[in-house]
């Protein structure tokens, strides 16, 4: 699925959300501006959720083998060696 020309990266979306949050927390922002910022924030959250869902789907596809999920233990070899030596 090709990306839209005006789409932003996940990191950029988070940066925009942080800026909106700071503005919303400011007591100097008018009610009208706060509502606009809130609406924009909701749109950015939806974009971020979509990006996370797409990333999760890609990871699942990469972890599947012959159509079945592949599970592997999640531990560090060095950590495991330290645990057995104690």
C-alpha positions as CSV (number, residue, x, y, z in Angstrom):
1,X,0.0,0.0,0.0
2,X,1.7,3.3,-1.1
3,X,2.0,6.1,1.4
4,X,0.2,9.4,0.8
5,X,2.5,12.2,-0.3
6,X,1.4,14.3,2.7
7,X,1.7,11.5,5.3
8,X,4.0,12.1,8.2
9,X,6.2,9.7,10.1
10,X,5.2,8.2,13.4
11,X,7.9,10.3,15.2
12,X,6.6,13.5,13.6
13,X,3.1,12.7,14.6
14,X,4.2,12.2,18.2
15,X,6.1,15.5,18.1
16,X,2.9,17.3,16.8
17,X,0.9,15.7,19.6
18,X,3.3,16.8,22.2
19,X,3.1,20.4,20.9
20,X,-0.7,20.3,20.9
21,X,-0.7,18.9,24.4
22,X,1.5,21.8,25.6
23,X,-0.8,24.3,23.9
24,X,-3.9,22.7,25.4
25,X,-2.3,22.8,28.9
26,X,-1.6,26.5,28.5
27,X,-4.1,28.8,30.1
28,X,-3.4,31.4,27.5
29,X,-5.1,29.4,24.7
30,X,-8.7,30.5,23.7
31,X,-11.5,28.0,23.8
32,X,-11.9,28.1,20.0
33,X,-8.2,27.4,19.6
34,X,-8.3,24.6,22.2
35,X,-11.2,23.0,20.3
36,X,-9.3,23.2,17.0
37,X,-6.2,21.8,18.7
38,X,-8.2,19.0,20.3
39,X,-9.7,18.1,16.9
40,X,-6.3,18.0,15.3
41,X,-5.0,15.9,18.2
42,X,-7.8,13.3,17.6
43,X,-6.8,13.1,14.0
44,X,-3.1,12.7,14.8
45,X,-4.0,9.9,17.4
46,X,-5.9,8.1,14.7
47,X,-2.9,8.4,12.3
48,X,-0.6,7.1,15.0
49,X,-2.9,4.2,15.8
50,X,-3.1,3.3,12.1
51,X,0.7,3.4,11.8
52,X,1.0,1.1,14.8
53,X,-1.5,-1.4,13.5
54,X,0.3,-1.5,10.1
55,X,3.6,-2.1,11.9
56,X,2.1,-4.9,14.0
57,X,0.7,-6.5,10.9
58,X,4.2,-6.4,9.2
59,X,5.8,-7.9,12.2
60,X,3.3,-10.7,12.3
61,X,3.9,-11.4,8.6
62,X,7.6,-11.5,9.2
63,X,7.3,-13.9,12.1
64,X,5.1,-16.4,10.3
65,X,6.5,-19.4,8.6
66,X,4.3,-21.5,6.3
67,X,1.3,-19.5,7.5
68,X,1.8,-20.4,11.1
69,X,3.2,-18.1,13.8
70,X,6.8,-18.9,14.9
71,X,7.6,-18.4,18.6
72,X,11.1,-18.1,20.0
73,X,12.2,-17.6,23.6
74,X,13.0,-14.0,24.4
75,X,16.1,-13.9,26.5
76,X,19.6,-12.7,26.2
77,X,22.2,-15.5,25.9
78,X,24.6,-13.7,28.3
79,X,21.9,-13.2,30.9
80,X,21.0,-16.9,30.7
81,X,24.6,-17.9,31.2
82,X,24.8,-15.6,34.3
83,X,21.7,-17.1,35.8
84,X,23.0,-20.7,35.5
85,X,26.4,-19.8,36.9
86,X,25.0,-18.5,40.2
